[in-house]
Amino acid sequence: MSAVRRSLPLLGGASLIGSSLVVSSSSSSSPISSSSSSSLIGSSLVGSSSIIGSSSLIDSSSALLGSSSPGLVLLSLSTDVFQNLALEEWIDAHLDLQKLRLLMLWRNRPSVVIGRHQNPWMEADLPVMRRAGVPLARRRSGGGAVYHDLGNLNATFFSSKQAYDRRRNLKVVTDALKRLRPQLDIRATERLDIVLNGHLKISGSASRLSRKSSYHHLTLLHSADRASLSSMLRPSCAGIHSNATPSVRSPVANLSDHAPSLKWEELMEALQVQFNTEFGLSAAPSLVDPSDDSAFPGVLAAAEDLRGWDWTFGKTPKFSVQTSLPGGGHLSLQVVSGRMEDVELSLLEDWIPERLIGAMRDALSGEKFCRKHAAAALNARLLQGGGVQHRVKVLCDDIINALG
């Protein structure tokens, strides 16, 4: 079956990639508009380039399922982290990767992404993220926590399980960067990161292997907001004891810090060309829209599953919390499937009646491990009144602040 494609118009000599409007003469990733009633909702304008200008939109799953090409390069029009992660799953589940190599390039609006086996309260400052409106996503692959924004490029390499080769995929990236800026010292490490000048991390990666297929995705820092990265990739609360996979902290850098003239369109085209060179392919880039459920049936339901609390927080490996409270006392509990169990609260002095301490324990037991739910449960359950009202409120605030 032949691929079904329709070309997208280019506006003002610009081309389409990503999901925000970006000044065409700049490498900045700051959005200046994100609303439109046309089919270009979620697209962005960057400087015109052959990789984008020659692209067309794949608007039917038959275009992928029926393709006989041994190689494909896909550029996502979405910057929703959940939609892009869901599209990865769709590709892995629906395409015959025994006969196909595929590279997907995508960017996200600000978000923090953790590995499948990680503890979000150990990896991300959830209160800071909530205040900034930045979502947390748990991906299906392993590895550590990463910060995404429009200054970060994501690349996903799909292949059969037999052809899975992370080092070769990293070579695509390092060779592309060396061709673009040969003066830069860029190399892959034993940990399968990519570093600049021997120690500054510009790329981390993770992978997922299924029975027959595989995908390996990586980040590439071009011009990310490093202040946000630093403020959000830190623990939410103290006293956590867990066997979850911890992230390895590393100093990071942006490519734009060391190669200010490196434009997005150069980077995108270089990766596509090097992918073809490395694997002996001739894949032309195509645009895909993971917000289009008619083109990729089921992708939006998968995105909602990834967005849900049960996956993001409920899949956290069991952990315990033991922490001292500012006003004196100690809080101890277990967290199983994201909910509090075995809650113990001890105070240094007998200044709160035991019945109220018991009410606090009962209120927290079975609730989600988060400040909002803990506050609602304590407010709904506690008996107010008497001379201890202020003390109870102070203790409740201490408990709430101790949670993520």
C-alpha positions as a LaTeX table, in Angstrom:
\begin{tabular}{lrrr}
\hline
Residue & $x$ (\AA) & $y$ (\AA) & $z$ (\AA) \\
\hline
Met1 & 0.00 & 0.00 & 0.00 \\
Ser2 & 1.43 & 3.36 & $-0.95$ \\
Ala3 & 1.94 & 6.06 & 1.68 \\
Val4 & $-0.86$ & 8.60 & 2.01 \\
Arg5 & 0.59 & 12.08 & 2.48 \\
Arg6 & $-0.50$ & 15.67 & 2.07 \\
Ser7 & 1.83 & 18.63 & 1.97 \\
Leu8 & 1.62 & 21.41 & 4.54 \\
Pro9 & 1.99 & 25.01 & 3.40 \\
Leu10 & 4.99 & 26.99 & 4.57 \\
Leu11 & 4.29 & 30.43 & 5.98 \\
Gly12 & 6.51 & 33.34 & 5.03 \\
Gly13 & 9.34 & 31.10 & 3.87 \\
Ala14 & 9.39 & 29.31 & 7.22 \\
Ser15 & 9.05 & 25.61 & 7.87 \\
Leu16 & 7.27 & 23.39 & 10.34 \\
Ile17 & 8.62 & 21.57 & 13.37 \\
Gly18 & 7.91 & 21.44 & 17.10 \\
Ser19 & 4.86 & 23.14 & 18.58 \\
Ser20 & 5.34 & 26.84 & 19.21 \\
Leu21 & 5.93 & 29.87 & 17.06 \\
Val22 & 9.60 & 30.78 & 17.04 \\
Val23 & 11.22 & 33.71 & 15.25 \\
Ser24 & 12.53 & 32.32 & 11.99 \\
Ser25 & 15.88 & 34.11 & 12.12 \\
Ser26 & 16.75 & 32.97 & 15.63 \\
Ser27 & 17.76 & 29.75 & 17.33 \\
Ser28 & 15.78 & 30.72 & 20.41 \\
Ser29 & 13.13 & 28.27 & 21.56 \\
Ser30 & 10.95 & 30.78 & 23.38 \\
Pro31 & 7.32 & 30.55 & 22.25 \\
Ile32 & 5.66 & 33.75 & 21.03 \\
Ser33 & 2.31 & 32.20 & 20.16 \\
Ser34 & 0.63 & 28.86 & 20.66 \\
Ser35 & $-2.94$ & 29.34 & 19.51 \\
Ser36 & $-4.46$ & 28.84 & 16.09 \\
Ser37 & $-7.72$ & 27.56 & 14.70 \\
Ser38 & $-6.06$ & 26.10 & 11.61 \\
Ser39 & $-4.45$ & 22.72 & 11.02 \\
Leu40 & $-1.18$ & 24.27 & 12.12 \\
Ile41 & $-2.14$ & 24.25 & 15.83 \\
Gly42 & 0.86 & 23.15 & 17.83 \\
Ser43 & 3.36 & 23.70 & 15.03 \\
Ser44 & 6.29 & 26.07 & 15.19 \\
Leu45 & 8.09 & 28.25 & 12.71 \\
Val46 & 11.85 & 27.99 & 12.42 \\
Gly47 & 14.27 & 29.04 & 9.74 \\
Ser48 & 13.59 & 27.31 & 6.43 \\
Ser49 & 15.62 & 24.19 & 5.80 \\
Ser50 & 15.57 & 21.37 & 3.28 \\
Ile51 & 14.81 & 18.79 & 5.94 \\
Ile52 & 11.61 & 20.61 & 6.90 \\
Gly53 & 10.71 & 22.33 & 3.66 \\
Ser54 & 10.62 & 19.02 & 1.81 \\
Ser55 & 8.54 & 17.27 & 4.45 \\
Ser56 & 4.90 & 16.27 & 4.19 \\
Leu57 & 2.38 & 15.21 & 6.80 \\
Ile58 & 1.62 & 11.55 & 7.37 \\
Asp59 & $-2.08$ & 11.73 & 8.15 \\
Ser60 & $-2.96$ & 8.03 & 8.13 \\
Ser61 & $-1.57$ & 5.02 & 9.98 \\
Ser62 & $-1.63$ & 3.20 & 6.63 \\
Ala63 & 1.15 & 5.53 & 5.51 \\
Leu64 & 3.43 & 3.93 & 8.07 \\
Leu65 & 1.99 & 0.43 & 8.19 \\
Gly66 & 2.07 & 0.13 & 4.42 \\
Ser67 & 5.50 & 1.65 & 3.88 \\
Ser68 & 8.04 & $-0.63$ & 2.21 \\
Ser69 & 10.96 & 1.68 & 2.97 \\
Pro70 & 13.73 & 0.21 & 5.18 \\
Gly71 & 14.15 & 3.57 & 6.90 \\
Leu72 & 11.98 & 6.44 & 8.11 \\
Val73 & 12.62 & 9.81 & 9.76 \\
Leu74 & 9.63 & 11.30 & 11.60 \\
Leu75 & 9.34 & 14.84 & 12.98 \\
Ser76 & 6.66 & 15.27 & 15.63 \\
Leu77 & 4.40 & 18.32 & 15.44 \\
Ser78 & 3.46 & 18.02 & 19.12 \\
Thr79 & 5.31 & 19.40 & 22.13 \\
Asp80 & 3.08 & 17.60 & 24.62 \\
Val81 & 5.34 & 15.17 & 26.47 \\
Phe82 & 2.56 & 12.62 & 26.99 \\
Gln83 & 1.56 & 12.62 & 23.32 \\
Asn84 & 5.14 & 12.14 & 22.19 \\
Leu85 & 5.77 & 9.31 & 24.66 \\
Ala86 & 2.48 & 7.73 & 23.54 \\
Leu87 & 3.56 & 7.98 & 19.90 \\
Glu88 & 6.73 & 6.08 & 20.79 \\
Glu89 & 4.56 & 3.31 & 22.24 \\
Trp90 & 2.30 & 3.34 & 19.16 \\
Ile91 & 5.25 & 2.95 & 16.81 \\
Asp92 & 6.78 & 0.17 & 18.92 \\
Ala93 & 3.46 & $-1.70$ & 19.07 \\
His94 & 2.24 & $-1.28$ & 15.49 \\
Leu95 & 5.19 & $-1.11$ & 13.09 \\
Asp96 & 7.15 & $-4.12$ & 11.89 \\
Leu97 & 10.55 & $-3.12$ & 13.18 \\
Gln98 & 12.08 & $-6.38$ & 11.94 \\
Lys99 & 12.27 & $-4.73$ & 8.53 \\
Leu100 & 12.57 & $-1.09$ & 9.48 \\
Arg101 & 14.84 & 1.44 & 11.15 \\
Leu102 & 13.16 & 4.63 & 12.27 \\
Leu103 & 14.35 & 7.89 & 13.76 \\
Met104 & 11.84 & 10.19 & 15.49 \\
Leu105 & 12.80 & 13.76 & 16.42 \\
Trp106 & 10.64 & 15.64 & 18.92 \\
Arg107 & 10.59 & 18.47 & 21.45 \\
Asn108 & 8.45 & 19.14 & 24.51 \\
Arg109 & 7.20 & 22.14 & 26.40 \\
Pro110 & 8.75 & 22.32 & 29.91 \\
Ser111 & 8.35 & 18.98 & 31.69 \\
Val112 & 10.27 & 16.56 & 33.87 \\
Val113 & 10.50 & 12.94 & 32.72 \\
Ile114 & 11.52 & 10.11 & 35.04 \\
Gly115 & 12.45 & 6.53 & 34.29 \\
Arg116 & 10.02 & 3.64 & 34.69 \\
His117 & 11.57 & 2.41 & 37.95 \\
Gln118 & 12.23 & 5.76 & 39.62 \\
Asn119 & 10.78 & 7.52 & 42.66 \\
Pro120 & 9.39 & 10.94 & 41.62 \\
Trp121 & 9.69 & 12.36 & 45.14 \\
Met122 & 13.43 & 11.59 & 45.08 \\
Glu123 & 14.01 & 12.90 & 41.56 \\
Ala124 & 11.89 & 16.05 & 41.15 \\
Asp125 & 10.92 & 19.08 & 43.21 \\
Leu126 & 7.19 & 18.56 & 42.81 \\
Pro127 & 6.08 & 21.73 & 44.69 \\
Val128 & 8.30 & 23.89 & 42.46 \\
Met129 & 6.94 & 22.13 & 39.38 \\
Arg130 & 3.32 & 22.59 & 40.49 \\
Arg131 & 3.84 & 26.31 & 41.02 \\
Ala132 & 5.42 & 26.61 & 37.57 \\
Gly133 & 2.74 & 24.48 & 35.88 \\
Val134 & 5.33 & 21.93 & 34.73 \\
Pro135 & 4.04 & 18.34 & 34.41 \\
Leu136 & 5.79 & 15.17 & 35.51 \\
Ala137 & 5.86 & 12.17 & 33.17 \\
Arg138 & 6.98 & 8.62 & 33.81 \\
Arg139 & 8.23 & 6.98 & 30.62 \\
Arg140 & 8.14 & 3.26 & 29.82 \\
Ser141 & 11.93 & 2.98 & 29.57 \\
Gly142 & 14.42 & 2.86 & 32.42 \\
Gly143 & 17.17 & 5.36 & 33.18 \\
Gly144 & 17.24 & 8.61 & 35.09 \\
Ala145 & 15.30 & 11.85 & 35.38 \\
Val146 & 15.62 & 14.56 & 32.72 \\
Tyr147 & 14.28 & 18.05 & 32.21 \\
His148 & 12.70 & 18.87 & 28.83 \\
Asp149 & 11.84 & 22.20 & 27.25 \\
Leu150 & 11.87 & 23.62 & 23.75 \\
Gly151 & 15.64 & 24.06 & 23.99 \\
Asn152 & 16.09 & 20.30 & 24.21 \\
Leu153 & 15.87 & 17.92 & 21.26 \\
Asn154 & 14.72 & 14.32 & 21.76 \\
Ala155 & 15.72 & 11.59 & 19.34 \\
Thr156 & 14.29 & 8.07 & 19.37 \\
Phe157 & 15.91 & 5.23 & 17.43 \\
Phe158 & 13.60 & 2.29 & 16.67 \\
Ser159 & 14.80 & $-1.07$ & 15.40 \\
Ser160 & 14.37 & $-4.79$ & 15.87 \\
Lys161 & 15.64 & $-6.20$ & 19.14 \\
Gln162 & 18.36 & $-8.02$ & 17.22 \\
Ala163 & 19.58 & $-4.77$ & 15.64 \\
Tyr164 & 19.51 & $-2.82$ & 18.93 \\
Asp165 & 22.82 & $-0.98$ & 19.32 \\
Arg166 & 22.92 & 2.07 & 21.62 \\
Arg167 & 26.56 & 2.85 & 20.83 \\
Arg168 & 25.85 & 2.97 & 17.13 \\
Asn169 & 22.89 & 5.28 & 17.72 \\
Leu170 & 25.07 & 7.57 & 19.83 \\
Lys171 & 27.61 & 7.55 & 17.01 \\
Val172 & 24.93 & 9.04 & 14.73 \\
Val173 & 24.67 & 11.99 & 17.12 \\
Thr174 & 28.36 & 12.47 & 17.82 \\
Asp175 & 29.32 & 12.18 & 14.15 \\
Ala176 & 26.61 & 14.67 & 13.19 \\
Leu177 & 27.85 & 17.16 & 15.78 \\
Lys178 & 31.47 & 16.69 & 14.75 \\
Arg179 & 30.56 & 17.45 & 11.14 \\
Leu180 & 28.65 & 20.55 & 12.19 \\
Arg181 & 31.26 & 21.90 & 14.60 \\
Pro182 & 34.56 & 19.96 & 14.27 \\
Gln183 & 36.22 & 22.21 & 16.85 \\
Leu184 & 34.02 & 20.85 & 19.64 \\
Asp185 & 35.28 & 17.98 & 21.81 \\
Ile186 & 32.24 & 15.68 & 21.79 \\
Arg187 & 32.26 & 12.01 & 22.67 \\
Ala188 & 30.11 & 9.19 & 24.06 \\
Thr189 & 31.00 & 7.81 & 27.49 \\
Glu190 & 31.02 & 4.33 & 28.98 \\
Arg191 & 27.74 & 5.25 & 30.68 \\
Leu192 & 26.26 & 5.92 & 27.21 \\
Asp193 & 25.97 & 9.66 & 27.78 \\
Ile194 & 27.36 & 12.27 & 25.39 \\
Val195 & 29.71 & 14.82 & 26.92 \\
Leu196 & 31.39 & 18.03 & 25.86 \\
Asn197 & 35.00 & 18.77 & 26.86 \\
Gly198 & 35.25 & 15.47 & 28.67 \\
His199 & 32.79 & 16.17 & 31.50 \\
Leu200 & 29.87 & 18.43 & 30.54 \\
Lys201 & 26.83 & 16.28 & 29.79 \\
Ile202 & 24.82 & 17.34 & 26.75 \\
Ser203 & 22.89 & 14.09 & 26.27 \\
Gly204 & 21.53 & 11.23 & 28.35 \\
Ser205 & 19.71 & 8.18 & 27.05 \\
Ala206 & 17.48 & 5.26 & 28.01 \\
Ser207 & 15.98 & 2.31 & 26.18 \\
Arg208 & 13.19 & $-0.24$ & 26.14 \\
Leu209 & 13.44 & $-3.73$ & 24.68 \\
Ser210 & 10.33 & $-5.73$ & 23.83 \\
Arg211 & 10.14 & $-9.33$ & 22.68 \\
Lys212 & 11.05 & $-8.46$ & 19.08 \\
Ser213 & 11.53 & $-4.69$ & 18.92 \\
Ser214 & 13.47 & $-1.95$ & 20.68 \\
Tyr215 & 13.72 & 1.77 & 21.01 \\
His216 & 16.47 & 3.95 & 22.37 \\
His217 & 15.76 & 7.59 & 23.11 \\
Leu218 & 18.07 & 10.39 & 24.08 \\
Thr219 & 18.06 & 14.07 & 24.96 \\
Leu220 & 20.28 & 16.67 & 23.32 \\
Leu221 & 20.67 & 20.01 & 25.10 \\
His222 & 20.77 & 22.82 & 22.57 \\
Ser223 & 19.50 & 25.85 & 24.50 \\
Ala224 & 17.56 & 24.51 & 27.49 \\
Asp225 & 16.76 & 26.63 & 30.55 \\
Arg226 & 19.46 & 25.39 & 32.91 \\
Ala227 & 18.08 & 27.35 & 35.87 \\
Ser228 & 14.78 & 25.46 & 35.59 \\
Leu229 & 16.63 & 22.21 & 35.08 \\
Ser230 & 18.59 & 22.73 & 38.31 \\
Ser231 & 15.60 & 23.88 & 40.35 \\
Met232 & 13.33 & 21.00 & 39.31 \\
Leu233 & 15.73 & 18.06 & 39.28 \\
Arg234 & 16.12 & 17.82 & 43.04 \\
Pro235 & 14.26 & 15.87 & 45.76 \\
Ser236 & 10.83 & 16.93 & 47.00 \\
Cys237 & 11.17 & 15.71 & 50.56 \\
Ala238 & 13.71 & 14.35 & 53.02 \\
Gly239 & 13.90 & 11.00 & 54.76 \\
Ile240 & 13.00 & 8.72 & 51.84 \\
His241 & 14.45 & 5.21 & 51.84 \\
Ser242 & 13.95 & 3.39 & 48.55 \\
Asn243 & 15.40 & 0.80 & 46.19 \\
Ala244 & 14.17 & 2.77 & 43.17 \\
Thr245 & 16.70 & 3.55 & 40.44 \\
Pro246 & 18.50 & 6.79 & 41.38 \\
Ser247 & 19.62 & 9.37 & 38.85 \\
Val248 & 23.32 & 10.09 & 38.49 \\
Arg249 & 23.87 & 13.84 & 38.86 \\
Ser250 & 26.23 & 15.39 & 36.31 \\
Pro251 & 27.28 & 18.90 & 35.28 \\
Val252 & 25.46 & 19.85 & 32.09 \\
Ala253 & 25.93 & 22.29 & 29.23 \\
Asn254 & 24.02 & 23.56 & 26.23 \\
Leu255 & 25.47 & 23.26 & 22.75 \\
Ser256 & 24.57 & 26.92 & 22.23 \\
Asp257 & 26.92 & 27.87 & 25.09 \\
His258 & 29.88 & 26.55 & 23.08 \\
Ala259 & 28.56 & 26.94 & 19.53 \\
Pro260 & 26.29 & 30.04 & 19.58 \\
Ser261 & 25.75 & 30.00 & 15.82 \\
Leu262 & 24.39 & 26.43 & 15.77 \\
Lys263 & 20.82 & 26.69 & 14.49 \\
Trp264 & 18.01 & 24.23 & 15.09 \\
Glu265 & 17.57 & 23.53 & 11.40 \\
Glu266 & 21.27 & 22.66 & 11.05 \\
Leu267 & 21.04 & 20.23 & 13.92 \\
Met268 & 17.89 & 18.55 & 12.65 \\
Glu269 & 19.22 & 18.13 & 9.13 \\
Ala270 & 22.60 & 16.86 & 10.30 \\
Leu271 & 20.97 & 14.12 & 12.40 \\
Gln272 & 18.76 & 13.01 & 9.52 \\
Val273 & 21.69 & 12.90 & 7.11 \\
Gln274 & 23.94 & 11.04 & 9.55 \\
Phe275 & 21.17 & 8.53 & 10.36 \\
Asn276 & 20.95 & 7.71 & 6.66 \\
Thr277 & 24.73 & 7.56 & 6.31 \\
Glu278 & 25.27 & 5.30 & 9.31 \\
Phe279 & 22.62 & 2.77 & 8.35 \\
Gly280 & 22.84 & 2.98 & 4.56 \\
Leu281 & 19.37 & 4.46 & 4.13 \\
Ser282 & 17.78 & 7.21 & 2.08 \\
Ala283 & 14.91 & 8.19 & 4.39 \\
Ala284 & 13.25 & 11.53 & 3.72 \\
Pro285 & 11.73 & 13.34 & 6.74 \\
Ser286 & 7.97 & 13.22 & 7.31 \\
Leu287 & 5.82 & 15.17 & 9.76 \\
Val288 & 3.57 & 13.34 & 12.21 \\
Asp289 & 0.92 & 14.70 & 14.58 \\
Pro290 & 0.44 & 12.50 & 17.68 \\
Ser291 & $-2.57$ & 14.59 & 18.70 \\
Asp292 & $-4.44$ & 13.14 & 15.69 \\
Asp293 & $-6.14$ & 10.00 & 16.95 \\
Ser294 & $-7.57$ & 9.28 & 13.51 \\
Ala295 & $-4.06$ & 9.03 & 12.11 \\
Phe296 & $-2.77$ & 6.93 & 15.03 \\
Pro297 & $-5.77$ & 5.14 & 16.57 \\
Gly298 & $-5.47$ & 4.81 & 20.33 \\
Val299 & $-2.59$ & 7.23 & 20.75 \\
Leu300 & $-4.61$ & 9.77 & 22.74 \\
Ala301 & $-5.90$ & 7.10 & 25.14 \\
Ala302 & $-2.30$ & 6.00 & 25.65 \\
Ala303 & $-1.31$ & 9.61 & 26.33 \\
Glu304 & $-4.05$ & 9.91 & 28.96 \\
Asp305 & $-2.81$ & 6.73 & 30.65 \\
Leu306 & 0.68 & 8.22 & 30.82 \\
Arg307 & $-0.78$ & 11.46 & 32.18 \\
Gly308 & $-2.73$ & 9.70 & 34.96 \\
Trp309 & $-1.78$ & 9.59 & 38.63 \\
Asp310 & $-1.93$ & 5.80 & 38.76 \\
Trp311 & 0.93 & 5.50 & 36.27 \\
Thr312 & 2.98 & 8.58 & 37.16 \\
Phe313 & 2.93 & 8.14 & 40.94 \\
Gly314 & 1.15 & 4.86 & 41.61 \\
Lys315 & 3.82 & 2.82 & 39.82 \\
Thr316 & 6.54 & 4.06 & 42.18 \\
Pro317 & 8.41 & 1.16 & 43.82 \\
Lys318 & 7.56 & 0.74 & 47.51 \\
Phe319 & 9.46 & 3.11 & 49.80 \\
Ser320 & 9.50 & 4.38 & 53.37 \\
Val321 & 9.71 & 7.85 & 54.88 \\
Gln322 & 11.27 & 8.64 & 58.24 \\
Thr323 & 11.62 & 12.30 & 59.05 \\
Ser324 & 11.77 & 14.66 & 62.00 \\
Leu325 & 9.13 & 17.35 & 62.30 \\
Pro326 & 10.15 & 21.00 & 62.88 \\
Gly327 & 8.03 & 21.37 & 66.02 \\
Gly328 & 9.43 & 18.22 & 67.57 \\
Gly329 & 8.48 & 14.64 & 66.92 \\
His330 & 8.94 & 12.02 & 64.25 \\
Leu331 & 6.89 & 10.84 & 61.27 \\
Ser332 & 7.30 & 7.35 & 59.85 \\
Leu333 & 5.29 & 5.66 & 57.11 \\
Gln334 & 5.37 & 3.27 & 54.17 \\
Val335 & 4.28 & 4.23 & 50.67 \\
Val336 & 2.88 & 1.41 & 48.54 \\
Ser337 & 1.51 & 2.12 & 45.04 \\
Gly338 & 1.78 & 5.82 & 45.88 \\
Arg339 & $-0.42$ & 5.60 & 48.99 \\
Met340 & 0.49 & 5.90 & 52.67 \\
Glu341 & 0.44 & 2.87 & 54.96 \\
Asp342 & 1.70 & 2.03 & 58.48 \\
Val343 & 1.66 & 5.68 & 59.52 \\
Glu344 & 3.39 & 6.31 & 62.87 \\
Leu345 & 3.52 & 9.69 & 64.58 \\
Ser346 & 5.45 & 10.26 & 67.78 \\
Leu347 & 5.84 & 13.52 & 69.69 \\
Leu348 & 8.51 & 14.58 & 72.14 \\
Glu349 & 5.97 & 15.86 & 74.62 \\
Asp350 & 2.40 & 14.98 & 75.53 \\
Trp351 & 1.00 & 18.26 & 74.20 \\
Ile352 & $-1.49$ & 16.72 & 71.74 \\
Pro353 & $-4.16$ & 14.28 & 73.02 \\
Glu354 & $-3.64$ & 10.71 & 71.88 \\
Arg355 & $-7.09$ & 10.63 & 70.28 \\
Leu356 & $-6.05$ & 13.45 & 67.93 \\
Ile357 & $-2.76$ & 11.77 & 67.07 \\
Gly358 & $-4.74$ & 8.62 & 66.29 \\
Ala359 & $-7.12$ & 10.66 & 64.15 \\
Met360 & $-4.16$ & 12.04 & 62.18 \\
Arg361 & $-2.78$ & 8.54 & 61.59 \\
Asp362 & $-6.16$ & 7.26 & 60.47 \\
Ala363 & $-6.70$ & 10.28 & 58.20 \\
Leu364 & $-3.41$ & 9.71 & 56.37 \\
Ser365 & $-3.63$ & 5.93 & 56.03 \\
Gly366 & $-4.62$ & 4.94 & 52.51 \\
Glu367 & $-4.34$ & 8.47 & 51.13 \\
Lys368 & $-2.13$ & 9.48 & 48.23 \\
Phe369 & 1.35 & 10.56 & 49.26 \\
Cys370 & 1.05 & 14.24 & 48.41 \\
Arg371 & 0.49 & 17.51 & 50.24 \\
Lys372 & $-2.87$ & 18.30 & 48.67 \\
His373 & $-4.49$ & 14.98 & 49.56 \\
Ala374 & $-2.90$ & 14.91 & 53.02 \\
Ala375 & $-4.20$ & 18.40 & 53.77 \\
Ala376 & $-7.72$ & 17.52 & 52.60 \\
Ala377 & $-7.75$ & 14.30 & 54.64 \\
Leu378 & $-6.50$ & 15.96 & 57.82 \\
Asn379 & $-8.94$ & 18.85 & 57.53 \\
Ala380 & $-11.87$ & 16.51 & 56.97 \\
Arg381 & $-11.02$ & 14.07 & 59.77 \\
Leu382 & $-9.60$ & 16.06 & 62.69 \\
Leu383 & $-11.68$ & 17.16 & 65.64 \\
Gln384 & $-11.26$ & 20.89 & 66.15 \\
Gly385 & $-11.75$ & 22.79 & 69.39 \\
Gly386 & $-10.42$ & 23.03 & 72.90 \\
Gly387 & $-7.09$ & 24.49 & 73.88 \\
Val388 & $-5.12$ & 22.39 & 71.40 \\
Gln389 & $-6.55$ & 23.77 & 68.18 \\
His390 & $-3.53$ & 25.92 & 67.30 \\
Arg391 & $-1.09$ & 23.15 & 68.23 \\
Val392 & $-2.98$ & 20.66 & 66.07 \\
Lys393 & $-2.88$ & 23.03 & 63.12 \\
Val394 & 0.86 & 23.57 & 63.54 \\
Leu395 & 1.45 & 19.83 & 63.69 \\
Cys396 & $-0.74$ & 19.23 & 60.63 \\
Asp397 & 1.19 & 21.87 & 58.71 \\
Asp398 & 4.48 & 20.20 & 59.71 \\
Ile399 & 3.20 & 16.84 & 58.47 \\
Ile400 & 1.90 & 18.27 & 55.19 \\
Asn401 & 5.17 & 20.09 & 54.51 \\
Ala402 & 7.09 & 16.85 & 55.10 \\
Leu403 & 5.31 & 15.19 & 52.17 \\
Gly404 & 6.08 & 15.59 & 48.49 \\
\hline
\end{tabular}
